[in-house]
Amino acid sequence: MIDEIMLEAEEGMEKAIESLETAFASVRTGRANAMILDKIRVDYYGVPTPINQMAAIKTPDAHMLVIEPWDKGVLGAIEHAIMQSNIGVTPSNDGQRLRLPFPSLTEERRREFVKQCKTYSEEARVRIRAVRREANEDLEKAEKAGDITEDDQRRGEADVQKLTNQYVAKVDEVFKKKEAEIMTI
C-alpha cells in the first residue's frame, strides 16, 4: 500500500520535472534552438500543426534557424504564425525557406528570461508540493481505513518528505543550469 503511494508520488514529481524542462526548452538563450518553435502551431488546411511536422528545421550556425517547408504553399502561413508567436525573432522569407536570425541577447533581456525561468521553477515546486499533499492524504486515508498502522503512516510521510526534498533540489539544479545557459554570452 505504501509502496503504491510512493510510486504514484514519484511519478507525479517526475512529471513536474519533465514539464519544467519542456518549459525551459522554449526560453531563448541567444542561440538558435529548434525547440523554441515547438509551441507554435500553423493553420495547415484547417488543422493546427506544429512546424516540425510540416518542414525541415536546420541550424546552419549558432545564431540562425532555417525552415524549409515540404509544401512551399504553406511558407506564408508559417511566417505569419512565427510573427504572431512573439518569440522575438523576425523571419526573412526568400520564397523557398524562412531564415530566423537570433540576435545576441541584451543583459536586460537575459534577466527577463531568467525571471521567466524562476516563475517556471516555482510552478514546478508548487506541483511537487501538491503531489506530496496528495500522497500524505492517501496515507491518512489508508490509516483510517485500517490498511496500514499509524507508525507506517508516519514512516510513509517521512519518506514522502524525503522524496519531495529530492525533487525540489532537482528543480533548483535544473534552474541553475538554465540560468547559467541564459547568462552566458
C-alpha positions, -999 to 999 in steps of 0.1 A, spaced: 0 0 0 27 25 10 48 14 -20 20 22 -44 15 57 -29 53 64 -30 54 52 -66 25 74 -76 41 104 -58 74 98 -76 57 96 -110 38 129 -103 70 146 -92 89 133 -122 62 147 -145 67 181 -128 104 180 -137 97 169 -173 72 198 -176 97 222 -163 124 211 -187 99 214 -216 91 250 -204 128 258 -202 134 245 -237 111 272 -251 130 300 -235 155 317 -257 192 316 -248 207 338 -275 214 307 -295 193 292 -323 174 263 -309 147 245 -329 128 237 -297 117 273 -295 93 266 -324 77 236 -306 48 255 -292 40 274 -324 11 259 -344 4 267 -381 -31 266 -396 -24 238 -422 -57 231 -441 -77 240 -411 -56 218 -387 -32 235 -361 0 217 -370 35 220 -353 61 235 -376 84 205 -372 57 182 -388 55 203 -420 90 215 -426 127 207 -421 143 228 -395 181 233 -398 207 252 -377 235 263 -400 252 283 -372 247 292 -336 225 323 -344 204 311 -373 175 287 -379 164 278 -414 129 264 -420 123 246 -453 86 236 -457 79 205 -477 49 222 -492 61 257 -504 25 270 -504 25 270 -466 55 293 -463 34 324 -457 13 307 -430 45 295 -412 59 331 -414 26 345 -401 25 320 -372 61 329 -362 53 366 -363 22 360 -341 40 338 -316 60 367 -301 93 348 -298 113 379 -305 126 368 -339 115 382 -373 117 357 -401 130 366 -436 112 349 -465 131 342 -498 102 322 -514 118 288 -507 127 289 -470 124 311 -439 155 323 -421 153 332 -384 183 352 -372 187 351 -335 204 383 -323 226 382 -292 205 390 -262 210 422 -242 217 420 -205 182 433 -197 166 407 -219 187 379 -203 175 390 -169 138 389 -181 144 353 -194 159 343 -160 129 358 -142 106 338 -165 125 307 -157 122 314 -120 85 315 -124 85 282 -142 107 267 -114 83 280 -87 53 264 -106 72 231 -106 79 233 -69 42 240 -63 32 209 -84 57 188 -64 43 200 -31 7 193 -44 18 157 -51 33 155 -16 0 167 -1 -20 141 -22 4 113 -11 0 123 26 -38 124 22 -37 89 7 -16 77 36 -40 92 61 -70 76 43 -52 42 43 -45 45 81 -81 54 88 -93 25 67 -71 2 87 -49 -8 58 -17 5 75 -7 13 111 -2 47 124 36 41 126 36 30 89 17 63 81 44 83 99 72 65 81 54 69 48 50 107 54 87 109 62 96 91 30 73 113 10 90 144 25 125 130 16 112 124 -19 98 159 -20 131 174 -9 150 154 -35 127 167 -63 128 203 -51 166 201 -52 163 187 -87 142 217 -97 169 240 -83 196 222 -101 177 224 -135 171 261 -129 207 269 -121 218 251 -153 193 271 -174 202 304 -157 239 298 -165 230 290 -201 210 322 -204 235 344 -188 264 331 -208 272 355 -236 
